[in-house]
């Protein structure tokens, strides 16, 4: 299993969300933001450990800035969501995305603009498929 194919734990995700909001930050920056935004009461070493785990998994990178390391996410929310859904489809649906998608559509409530976006995406996919078939 490649480092980036491993998903994140709930606590790692909380730290990653803080980094997405900050853009980048030291352990102290992430700790302060987590206490403010996530209402978490973590120790400095806990945040440091979580950031190091995320780096080992390939979700964040760091570089030395003075005496501290500055961490920044290298995976976007959309990237992580896509990986999580692919992994879920693989585990639960033997790799098939359709049961996952159908269940989500049936159980979620969408507003008018979300439905329009979904229809536009489906139309775009249909157009791309038609072009691919023409080229073949």
Backbone torsions as a table, in degrees:
resi	resn	phi	psi	omega
1	UNK	NA	127.0	-179.4
2	UNK	-72.8	155.1	-176.7
3	UNK	-55.4	-39.2	-176.4
4	UNK	-79.7	-10.9	-180.0
5	UNK	-83.4	-14.0	175.8
6	UNK	-77.1	134.7	-179.1
7	UNK	-83.6	174.4	-176.7
8	UNK	-102.7	151.0	174.9
9	UNK	-75.6	171.1	178.9
10	UNK	-61.0	-41.3	179.9
11	UNK	-70.5	-37.8	175.3
12	UNK	-63.7	-38.6	178.3
13	UNK	-63.6	-39.8	177.8
14	UNK	-59.9	-41.9	178.1
15	UNK	-67.8	-41.6	179.3
16	UNK	-62.9	-39.6	177.2
17	UNK	-61.6	-40.5	177.5
18	UNK	-62.8	-44.3	179.1
19	UNK	-64.5	-38.1	176.7
20	UNK	-60.3	-41.4	179.2
21	UNK	-68.7	-40.9	-178.9
22	UNK	-76.7	-32.2	-172.3
23	UNK	92.4	-46.6	174.5
24	UNK	-167.0	163.1	178.4
25	UNK	178.4	159.2	174.6
26	UNK	-79.0	174.9	176.7
27	UNK	-58.1	-43.1	179.9
28	UNK	-62.9	-41.1	178.3
29	UNK	-61.0	-46.1	-178.8
30	UNK	-66.3	-41.4	178.6
31	UNK	-60.6	-47.3	-179.6
32	UNK	-62.7	-44.0	-179.8
33	UNK	-67.4	-38.8	179.0
34	UNK	-63.9	-38.9	178.3
35	UNK	-66.7	-36.9	179.2
36	UNK	-75.6	-56.1	-171.4
37	UNK	-81.2	-44.0	-174.4
38	UNK	-94.8	-5.9	-176.5
39	UNK	51.7	47.2	179.3
40	UNK	-105.3	144.5	177.6
41	UNK	-114.7	76.2	-177.7
42	UNK	-99.7	156.0	171.7
43	UNK	-82.4	155.9	177.7
44	UNK	-53.5	-45.6	-176.9
45	UNK	-65.6	-29.9	177.5
46	UNK	-65.4	-47.0	179.1
47	UNK	-63.7	-41.2	179.0
48	UNK	-60.6	-44.5	178.7
49	UNK	-62.3	-44.5	-179.7
50	UNK	-64.0	-42.3	177.5
51	UNK	-63.7	-40.0	178.4
52	UNK	-65.2	-39.5	177.0
53	UNK	-63.5	-44.0	178.7
54	UNK	-62.4	-35.9	177.8
55	UNK	-68.4	-42.9	178.3
56	UNK	-61.2	-34.1	179.6
57	UNK	-81.5	-9.0	177.2
58	UNK	88.9	16.1	-179.0
59	UNK	-94.1	-20.7	175.2
60	UNK	-135.9	159.6	173.1
61	UNK	-126.6	159.8	178.3
62	UNK	-137.3	156.9	171.5
63	UNK	-144.7	149.4	-177.7
64	UNK	-74.8	133.1	177.2
65	UNK	-134.1	99.7	-173.4
66	UNK	70.4	-125.6	-179.8
67	UNK	-92.9	-11.6	-175.7
68	UNK	-110.2	160.0	171.2
69	UNK	-95.3	139.9	176.0
70	UNK	-108.2	126.3	-177.9
71	UNK	-103.0	144.9	175.2
72	UNK	-142.4	144.6	179.7
73	UNK	-72.4	143.8	175.2
74	UNK	-115.5	2.8	177.5
75	UNK	-125.1	130.5	178.9
76	UNK	-82.7	167.6	175.4
77	UNK	-57.5	-44.2	-179.2
78	UNK	-63.0	-40.3	177.7
79	UNK	-61.3	-46.9	-179.2
80	UNK	-65.6	-40.3	177.7
81	UNK	-61.2	-45.6	178.5
82	UNK	-60.0	-44.7	178.5
83	UNK	-63.9	-40.9	-179.2
84	UNK	-64.7	-42.6	179.8
85	UNK	-67.5	-39.9	177.5
86	UNK	-62.5	-42.9	179.6
87	UNK	-65.6	-41.2	178.5
88	UNK	-64.7	-44.1	177.8
89	UNK	-61.1	-39.3	179.2
90	UNK	-64.9	-45.8	-177.2
91	UNK	-71.6	-43.5	-170.9
92	UNK	-96.2	-34.1	-171.6
93	UNK	-116.9	22.2	-179.7
94	UNK	52.9	34.3	176.4
95	UNK	91.8	-10.0	-178.6
96	UNK	-80.5	129.0	-178.9
97	UNK	-85.3	-25.6	-173.7
98	UNK	-59.1	-46.3	178.9
99	UNK	-60.1	-37.5	178.2
100	UNK	-64.4	-47.1	-179.7
101	UNK	-64.4	-46.3	-179.3
102	UNK	-61.8	-41.4	179.3
103	UNK	-64.8	-41.7	179.0
104	UNK	-63.7	-44.8	-179.6
105	UNK	-64.3	-41.0	-179.6
106	UNK	-67.0	-35.7	-172.1
107	UNK	-94.3	-15.3	-177.0
108	UNK	-94.0	155.9	174.3
109	UNK	-107.1	121.7	-178.0
110	UNK	-111.1	141.9	174.2
111	UNK	-85.9	175.5	-173.9
112	UNK	-59.4	-43.4	-178.1
113	UNK	-67.9	-35.0	177.2
114	UNK	-66.7	-40.4	177.6
115	UNK	-64.1	-40.2	177.3
116	UNK	-63.2	-41.5	177.5
117	UNK	-63.0	-41.9	179.3
118	UNK	-63.8	-44.0	178.2
119	UNK	-62.3	-41.6	179.0
120	UNK	-63.1	-40.4	178.4
121	UNK	-65.0	-43.0	177.4
122	UNK	-62.6	-41.6	177.8
123	UNK	-63.2	-41.4	178.8
124	UNK	-63.0	-43.0	178.3
125	UNK	-63.1	-41.4	179.0
126	UNK	-64.3	-41.9	178.2
127	UNK	-63.3	-43.3	179.3
128	UNK	-63.3	-40.5	178.7
129	UNK	-65.5	-41.6	179.6
130	UNK	-62.8	-42.7	178.9
131	UNK	-64.1	-40.5	179.3
132	UNK	-63.4	-41.7	178.6
133	UNK	-66.7	-36.0	177.3
134	UNK	-66.0	-38.2	-178.7
135	UNK	-72.9	-20.9	-176.5
136	UNK	-79.0	NA	NA
